[in-house]
Amino acid sequence: MNALSIPTWIIHVSSVIEWVVAIWLIWIYGELTKSRAWWGLALAMLPALVSAMCACTWHFFDNADSLRWLVTTQATMTLVGNVTLCLAGWWIWRQAME
């Protein structure tokens, strides 16, 4: 757990917590507006959350070589997350144009 300083850990953990709260709030907004597009955005945020959790896990175990696969998983989830967020944004935009 010494791979990161305490302030950096605070930023990492608070970012994960903020992302979870954002997903939850967007999901609730989707329920209030009865908009599946907003539910789609909440679901599209999950790969980015997985990416962040991979980074935190790898750092927690001092960047162990045996967990190097987490770096590849993080990169993949970042790519998948960017694509799903783009599609979710497009879906919201398309719905707003109707």
ABEGO torsion letter per residue (X at the ends): XAABBAAAAAAAAAAAAAAAAAAAAAAAAAAAAGBAAAAAAAAAAAAAAAAAAAAAAAAAAGGBAAAAAAAAAAAAAAAAAAAAAAAAAAAAAAAAAX
